């Protein structure tokens, strides 16, 4: 399997307030590259709870690039790829919000969710939080730092794919019962479990 795992950390309740992104690249079920970037949010306002979770504060990002400055470097990691995140509805909404804020066209990609995968593969667990799954499956994790979360997500997805012999993106639905989502210029299709896809337009957000 080839895919890219991502994770965003945010400064406050605004989805476009991303302050860090982690990227973990998997090729042929091997982790081949990891990247992390601090991001200066459009409004440098950090909620104390968010800082408590990830340890990032305003002074850490004041001299860092904003998302639009990073996009030319980030886009090749995402465009045309299968992107996976733990609770992908959150991370993909952060990505969409950032692209919308900076009026950047959406890349073309498919995406899936390691949280949904875990619920299919390891049924009956009391919690499917990333830190709980990492401990259960012996995956190293420094929780709520973007790179560590992205790497843990990549390992979790690889384990799920191996258990169900998923070898290509198109097999995710058949073997795991998860329909991949899509991002495309003008809108997106959510990642779902056994539900009909519904196209959302970018103008409706």
N, C-alpha and C positions, 0 to 999 in steps of 0.2 A: 504493500500500500504506500502511496505517496500522498502526503498532506502537510498542511502547515497549522500548527496549534498556536493560538494567540490568547493573550489575556490583557485586559485594561484595568488600571486602577484610576479612580476618579478623585477629584479634590473636594467635591461637594455633591449636592443632589442633582445638579444638572448633568445630563448625559454627555454633553460636549465638554465637560470639565476634566477630560482625561489628563492625568499627570504622569502616567507611565504606561508603556506598552512592552510586552514580552512576546517574542516570536521564537518558535521552535520548529525547525524544518525536518521532516521525516521523508526519507527516500528508501524504497524497498524495505520498509519496516526497520530502518536504522536511523537514529537521530544523527543528522549530519551537520547542523548549524544552529546556533542559538544567538539571538540578538536582544538587547534591551535598550530602551531609550527613555530618559526623562523628558517630559513634555511640559511646556509652559501653557497653562490653560488661558483662554481668551480673557477671563476674569480671574485674577490670582486671589481666589478666596477659598481657603481650606476650612472645612468643617472639622471640629476637634475629633469627632468620631471617626471620620475618614483617616485623619492623621494617626489616630490611635491604632487603626487596623494596619495600615501599610507603612507608617513611620515617615511619610513624605510630607514636608511642610513647604510653605511659600519660599523660604530662603534656599531650598534645594533646587527650585526650578526657575528662579528669577532670571538666570542667565542662559536658560535652555531654549531651544527652538520651539516655536509653536507648531501645531500639527501640519499646517499648510507648507511649512518649510521642510518638514520631514517626508511629505507625501511622495515626492519623486523617488525617494529611497525605499519607502515602504511598499509602494504599489506593486513592484515586480514580485514581491513575496506573496501577494494576495491575488493578483489578476490571473484568471484562468485556473486557479487552484481549488482544491478541496480544503476549506478552512474549518477547523474544529476548535471549539471552546467549551469550557465547563459552564453550563448554563448559558448557552450560546445566545439565547434571546437577549440577555443583558449586553454581552460584548458586541454583538452585531448591532444592537441599538446604539451603543456608544459610537461605533464606527459610522453608522448612518448619520447620527447627529453631528459628528464632526464634519463629515463630507457636506451635509446640508449647511452647516454654519459657515463654512468657507466656500460654499458654492462650487464644490468640486464634483465632477461627474462620478457616478458610482462605477466601480470596476465590475467586470463580469466574473462571478465566482459562484461556486456551490459551497454550502456549509452544513455541518452537522454538529451534534451536541454530545459531549462525553457524559453529561449527566443523564441524558435520555438513554445512552448506551448502557451505562452502569445499571440503571433500573431494569433494563431488559436482561442483562447478562448475569448480574449478581442479585437475584430477586430475594426479597424478604429482609433486607437490611433495615435497621432502625433509622439510618441517616445515609444520605448520598452526598453529603458535603465533601468537597475535595480533600480536606484534611483527614476526614474519617476514612475515606477510600484509600488515600495514600498510606495511612497507617496499616490498614487491613491488607493491602497488596504490597507492602514493603517498598513503597516509592518515596524517595527522599523529597522533602518539601519544607521550604520556608514560606509558610502560608501568607498570602496577601502581598507578596512581592511578585511583580508581573512576570519576570523571567522564570522564577521557580514554579509559579502556577502554570505557566505555559508548558514547561518541561514535564511537569507532573501530568498535565492533561494529555500530552503526547504519549507518555508511557501508558496511561490508562486506556487510551484509544487503541494503542498497539496490542495491549493485552486482550481487549474486547474483540478486536479483529481476529487475533490468532485463535481465540476460543471458538469462534464461529466461522473460521476459515473464510473471512472476507478478504478478497484479494483485489477488488476493484470498486470504485465509487458506486457503480450501478448495482453492486451486490448488497449494499447497506440496507436497502429497503427489503429485499427478498429474505436476507438472512438475519437481520436485526429488527425488522418491522418499523424502520424509521425512514420517513421520506426526507431526503435532503432539501434544505432550503436553497434559495437562489438570491443573488444580488445582481442587478443589471441596471443599465441606464434607464431611469424613469421609474424604478420601483423595486420590489422584492417579493419573494414568496417565502413564508416562514417554514422553518424546519418543524415537521409534525410527526406524531405517532398515530398511525392508522386513522388519519382524518383527511378529508379532501383538502387539496391545496386551494388557497385563495390569494389572488394577486393583489398586493397593496401598491397603490401608486405613490410616488414620492410627493406629489402635490397634496395628498390626503393626510400627511403626517403633521 
